[in-house]
Amino acid sequence: MLSSNFIYIMIGFLLLVLILYSKSTLKFLFNTLIGILFIYVANIILSSTGLHLNINLFTGIFSGILGIPGIICLYILQILL
């Protein structure tokens, strides 16, 4: 149990170093947070129509990479599928 905790601590430390020293990582995380917030607000607004998009790792990464147009594409895929 102790060795697995050590591995998690080391992974967290490495991620922290990457986040603190990389502007692109910070921008990606900021875009992901904004995208998830946009999905949350859109889910509230579109709840009366029955259109709902789950907030998970995939949608977070997708919104972080593609931004608002990517979220719109996810909603279009939700309608088509």
C-alpha positions in Angstrom: 0.0 0.0 0.0 2.8 2.4 0.8 4.5 1.9 -2.6 1.3 2.7 -4.5 0.9 5.9 -2.5 4.4 6.9 -3.3 3.8 6.3 -7.0 0.6 8.5 -6.9 2.6 11.2 -5.1 5.3 11.1 -7.7 2.8 11.3 -10.5 1.1 14.3 -8.8 4.5 16.0 -8.3 5.4 15.5 -12.0 2.0 16.8 -13.1 2.5 19.8 -10.9 5.9 20.6 -12.4 4.4 20.3 -15.9 1.6 22.6 -15.0 3.7 25.2 -13.4 6.3 25.4 -16.1 4.3 25.1 -19.2 2.1 27.8 -20.6 0.5 25.5 -23.1 -0.5 23.2 -20.3 -2.1 26.0 -18.3 -3.9 27.2 -21.5 -5.2 23.7 -22.1 -6.4 23.3 -18.5 -8.1 26.8 -18.7 -9.8 25.9 -21.9 -11.0 22.6 -20.5 -12.5 24.3 -17.4 -14.2 26.9 -19.6 -15.5 24.1 -21.9 -16.9 22.1 -19.0 -18.5 25.2 -17.6 -20.0 25.9 -21.0 -21.3 22.3 -21.2 -22.8 22.7 -17.8 -24.6 25.9 -18.6 -25.8 24.5 -22.0 -27.1 21.4 -20.2 -29.2 23.6 -17.9 -30.5 25.8 -20.8 -31.2 22.8 -23.1 -32.8 20.6 -20.4 -36.3 21.5 -21.5 -35.6 20.1 -25.0 -34.2 16.8 -23.6 -30.7 17.4 -25.1 -28.1 16.5 -22.5 -24.3 16.0 -22.9 -22.5 14.1 -20.2 -19.5 15.8 -18.5 -16.7 13.3 -18.4 -13.0 13.0 -19.3 -13.6 12.7 -23.0 -15.8 15.8 -23.3 -13.4 17.7 -21.1 -10.4 16.9 -23.2 -12.4 17.5 -26.4 -13.5 20.9 -25.2 -10.0 21.7 -24.1 -8.5 20.9 -27.5 -11.2 22.2 -29.8 -13.0 24.8 -27.7 -16.5 26.0 -28.3 -16.7 24.7 -31.9 -15.8 21.2 -30.5 -18.6 21.4 -27.9 -21.0 22.4 -30.7 -19.9 19.4 -32.6 -20.5 17.2 -29.6 -24.0 18.5 -29.3 -24.6 17.8 -33.1 -23.3 14.3 -32.6 -25.7 13.9 -29.7 -28.6 14.9 -31.9 -27.5 12.6 -34.7 -26.8 9.6 -32.6 
